[in-house]
Amino acid sequence: MKIKKEYVAAVLFFGIITGMLIGLLTYKDNDPVNDFLTEYRTEVRPGTPILDRVTKAIHIAEDTVYNETCFEEQYNSYYGLIQRVLGKHIVSDAGYGEIYKTKYNQIIFKVDKKNFRVMRSLDAVEELKSKLDEAGIPFLYVQAPFKLSDDEQQLPINKKDYADYNVNLFLKGLDERGIAYLDLRPLLRDGEKTQNQLFFDTDHHWRIETAFEATGHIMDELNKDYGFTIDSKYKDLKNYKVTTLKKCYLGSMGRRTGRFYSGLDDFTLITPAFKTNYTLYEHDYGAEKIYTGSFYNAILDKKYLVKEAPVDLNRYAVYHGDNEELIFENNLVNTGKVMMIKDSFGVPVYSFLSLGVHEVRALDLRLFNDSVAKYAKENRPDVVILLYNGDTFNEEMFDFS
């Protein structure tokens, strides 16, 4: 009888695993093999030691299976519901170890101390700055805020986030090296907006409204210290159309805990109410796509604007990201050339910034494998901007070679 029970259990287990594998390969538009290979080529650079390659491959495979499991959203939703009923503010997660619900009912992970990585990042920036100086190209580092700050304890008791610690250490190093930077943290956390207004509740990114405000501060800095003459109308929200879709967005953190735990976010789209005309060049893996027309037609990715789309659609990417290289040519503005190296916080920023200058070239070092200094010398921007948030101190994001 015992053997029969074990046999039945084994058959059921095998059946469930087989069913999940079939679902993984056939559910919706899943393409796990191609997605794994794409992510591997993005994350693992040539010359990486074999042990690191294997470790990275395992991690990427785990994430691919996790993200593309059939009915993954439903599993997460009911798992999250159980955590919510139990009143838990700490949820175990395969990728981050733990995900937290803050005092503002926002979902986020915490950042560890990264002293060594910060020092390595400083060395890399100093070397890049030196090469740009030789070419007579100005450099500006722009610090975007992380979702958590040292101003208050948002996490559950006995949990500590070190994003601001790492940033402060990095900015101190820039000061000591005489490298210019713009710290957006105090400018955005000035008390005029609440934490929930600054950041999505279910995503680690800033809201589109916050990215728009941040772009205005960058425009001011470029006008003040870098010889730009960007018209102030481009940072005035009164000159834009603002459309808010209610309770339609489940962000990157909410997709890991499920909507019943995290809730849903509103999503605000900001588009110019004035005339625009663009040519946008998109480069990825040696292929080129060209978009022309207004800001709405050339810049926005329309698949993220479908009102009836599933809530787990990444609407944040509507402002055209992430790509290896983007070249925004504003056909109605004749001056100003910006080259921006950015993480995902830069996606709305480079789109908004492109409204006030003739050209913006945006690079993502997770995909761009050439020399940044060489690229700058070839294209002669008026300034090179490096825009990162407080959780971007890792090797690939500071590999400018």
N, C-alpha and C positions, 0 to 999 in steps of 0.2 A: 504493500500500500504506500509506503514511504517512497519507494522508487518511482511508483506511478505518479505521485504528487510532484516529485522533483522533475520527472519527465515532462509533465504538463506545464510546470513553471518554466522549464527551459524552452519549450516550444512557444509559449506565450511571449517570453522575453525575446526570442529570436524573431517572432512575428512582428512584435512592436518595433524592434530595431530595423527590420527589413522595411516595414511600412514607413518609418521616418526617413530612411535612406531614399526610398522611392519618392516620397514627398519632397525631400530636399532637392532632388534632381528635376522634378516636374512641376512643383508648385509655382503658380503665377508665372513670372518672367525670370525665375531663378536660373542662374548660370554659374554655379559655385566653382567649377574648375577654372573658367575664364576669370572670374572675380578673384580667386586665389592667386592666379598667375599675375594678374594686373597689380594686385596689392603687393605681391612679393617683389616684382620688378621695381615698384615704387619705393618700398621700404628698405630693401637690401641692395646696397650699392656694390659695384664691382670691387673686388679686392677684400671684401669682408671675410674674416676668418671662418673656416668651415664650421666650427662649433657655434659661432654666433649666427651663421646662416641657418643651421638646423633649429636653433632656439627660436629664431624669428619665424621660420617656416611653421613650426608647431603653433606658435602664438597666432599667426595669421590664419592657419587652418581652423583653430578653435573659434576665432572671431567669425570666420566665414560660415561655419556650421551653425554657430549661435544666431547670427543675423538672418540666415536664410532657411532656418528650420520651418517647415510648414506649420501654419497656425501659431507662429511664434508670438504674435501680438496677443492672441487669445490666451496662450499659456501665461505670458507675462502679466496680462490684465488680472487674471484670477489669482495668480500668485501674489500680485501687489495688493489685491483686495484683502487677502488673508492677513498680510502684513499690516494693512491699515486697520482692520478690525482688531488686531492684537495691539494696536497703538505703538507700533515700532517706528523709531526714527533712524534706525540703522538697518540697512538691507544688504545681505550678502550679494556679491556680484562677481561673475566669472572674470571680467576684464579689469575692474578697478579694486577688487577685493571687498570694498564696502562702498555703498552709496548712502548719502545722508539726506534727511529732511531737516531743513534749517528752521530757525525760529519764525521765519517768514513763509513757511510752507513751500520752500523752493527745494529742488532736488539737485544735488551736486556731489562730486567727489572731493577729496582733499589732496593737497600737494605736499610732498615731503621736502625736507631740506635738500638742496642741491649745490652745496658749496663748491665741490669739484667741477661740476658742469658749468656753474656760473663763471668760475675762473677761466675755464677753457673757452667759454663763449666770449669773454672779454678779450682774450688773446686773439680770437678769430676776428672780432670786430675791429680791433686795433690794427691788425694786418690789412684788412679790407680798406679801412680809412686811409692808411698810409699809401696804398696803391691808387686810391681815388685822388688823394692830395697830389700825387705825382702827375696826374692827368688834369689837375685843376677842376675837379668835380666836387662840389660840396656834398656833405653827408649829414643826415639827421636821423637819430634814433627816436622812434615814437613808442612810448610805453602805454599799451592798452591795459585796462584793469582786469584782474581775474574776478570771478563772481563773488568770492569771499574776500574780506579785508581784515586788517588788524584793528580797525576802529571799534569792532564789537565782536562778541562771541556768538556767532550764528549757529555753529555746529552743536551737537549734543555734548554734554559735559564730558570732560576728559579727552575730547578730540580736538586736535590742533592743526590748523592749516598754515603752511609756510610759504604760500605764494608771495605775499608782500615781503616776507623776510628775504626771499631770493631776489626779488626785484630791487629792494633797497640796497642789497649787497652789490648788485649789478650796476645800479645807477651811481653808487659811490665809486665804483671802479671806473666808470665813464668820466666822472668828475676828475679823478686823479690822473686820467690820461688826456684830459682836455678835449673830450669828444662831446659834441653838442647833443642834447636830447630834449624831448618834450614829454613830460610826465602828465598823462591825461587823468590820472587817478584823482588828484584834488580838484581838478577842473570839472569833472563829472560828478564827484561825490561832494558837491557843495551844499547839500541840504535842500535843494530845490525839488529834487525827485526822490521818491522812496526807492528802496532796494528792488521792490517788485516792478517799479516803472523803469529801472535801469536795465534789468536782466530778465530774460524769459524765466518763468517758474520751472519749466520742464526741460530747459536746454542750458548748456553752459555758456552760450553766447550772449552778448549784449543785444538788446532789442534794436530794431531798425531805427527807431527814434533816437536811441543813444548813439548809434553809429553815425547818424546824420549830424548830431551835435558835435561829436568828436571830429568829424570832417571840417566843421566850421572852425574849430580850434586849430586844426592843421593849416587851414587856409590863412588864418591870422598869423601864424608863425612863419609861413612862407612869405607873406607880404612884409612882415616886420624885419626879418633877418636874411632873406634869400633873394631879394630883388623882384619878387613877383608882384603883380598888380591885379589880383583876383577881385572882381567886383563883389561887393558885400551882398548883392541880391542873391547870390548862389548859396548863401548860408541862412537866408531868411525863409523860414518855413511857410510864411504867408504866400510865397511865390510857388508853392507846390500843392499838388492834389494829395490828400491824405485819405486812404481808404482802409478801414479796419474790418477784417473778417473775424467774427466772434467764435470763440471756442472751437477752433478748427485745426490747432497745431499741437502735435505731440512731439516735443523736441528730443534731442539725443539722449538725455537722461531719462525722460519719461518713457522712451521706447525700451529702456532696460528694466523699468519697474512696473510698467503698465499704467494705463490711464486711470484706473480706479484708485491707484495710490497717489499718482502725481497730479491728477487733474489735467485740464487742457488749457492751452494759452490762446489768447487772441493774437492775431498776426496783422501788423500794420504795413501797408505798402505806401511808400512815398515816391511820387513821380513828379517831374517838373510840369508846371502849368504854362510854361513859356515854350517858344519854338526851339527845337533842337534838331541837329543833323549829324549823324555819326557814320564812321566806317570802323567796324570792330573786327580785328584779326584774332582768331583763336588758334593756338598751336598746341598740339598734343601728339606725342609719339610720331613725330615727323609729318603729321597730316595738318592741313590748314583748312579752316572754315572762315568765311567772310560774311559779316552781317552789315547791312546798311539801313539807313532810315533814321527815324526819331529815336529818342532815348527808350521809349516804350517798345518800339519794334526791333531795335538793334541790340539793346543791352539786356532787357529782361528775358528770362527763360520762361516761356508761357506755360510750360507743363506744370510749373509750381503755383500757378494762379487758378487752377481749376477748382471752383468752389466745392464741387461734390467729391473731390479727391479724398482718399483715405487720410485719416488724421496723422498717420506716421510719415506722410510725404514731407521731405525736407524742404519746406518752403523758404527757409533761410537762404538757400542757394539760388533764389530767384534773380539775384543781382549778378548772375553769371560767375559761378565759381564751382569747384576749384579746377584750375587749369595750369598746365606747365607755363604757358606764356600767353598773356593777353595784351593787345595793343589797341588802346582807345584813341581814335583820331576824331577830335571835335572839329567839325568843319565850319563852325560859326565863331570860334575863338582862335585868334591868330598867334598868341604868345603863350609861353609856359610849357616846359617839358619835364615831366616827373617820371622817375623810375622807382618803383616800389617793390620791395621784397616783403612778403607778407605771409602770415598764417591765416586761418579761416576768419579771424576777426576783421581782416582787411577786405573781405568780399564786398560788403556794402560801401565801404569807405572809398575804394578806388573808383567805383561807379559814380558816387556823388562828387568826388574830387574832379573827375573827368569833365564835369559840367563847367568848371571855371578855368580850365587850361586847354591848350591845344592838343597835348598828347600825354597819355599815361601808359607806361609799360609796367605790367604787373607780373612778377615771377613768384612761383611757389617752389622752394628748394626741395620739397618732397618729390618733385617731378622734374625739375630743371637740373641738369647734370653738368652744364658747362661752367666756365669761369665767370663769376659775377663781375669782377673788375674788367675783364676783357669785353664782356657784353656792354658795360657802361662806356668804355672807351670807344667802342664802335658806334654807339648810338647817341653819345654826347647829351645826356639829360642836363637840365639846369640844377638838379638836385637828385641825390639817391636817398630814398627814405626806407628805413628798416622798421616795420611795424609788427610788433609781437605782443601777445598777452603774457600774463605772469606764469603761464604753464608751458612755456616753449623753450626752456633751457635744455635742449638735447642736441646731440651731435649733428644729426642730419639738417637741422634748421640753421646751424651756424657753419655749415660746410660750404664756404664761398668759393672753393677752388674748382 
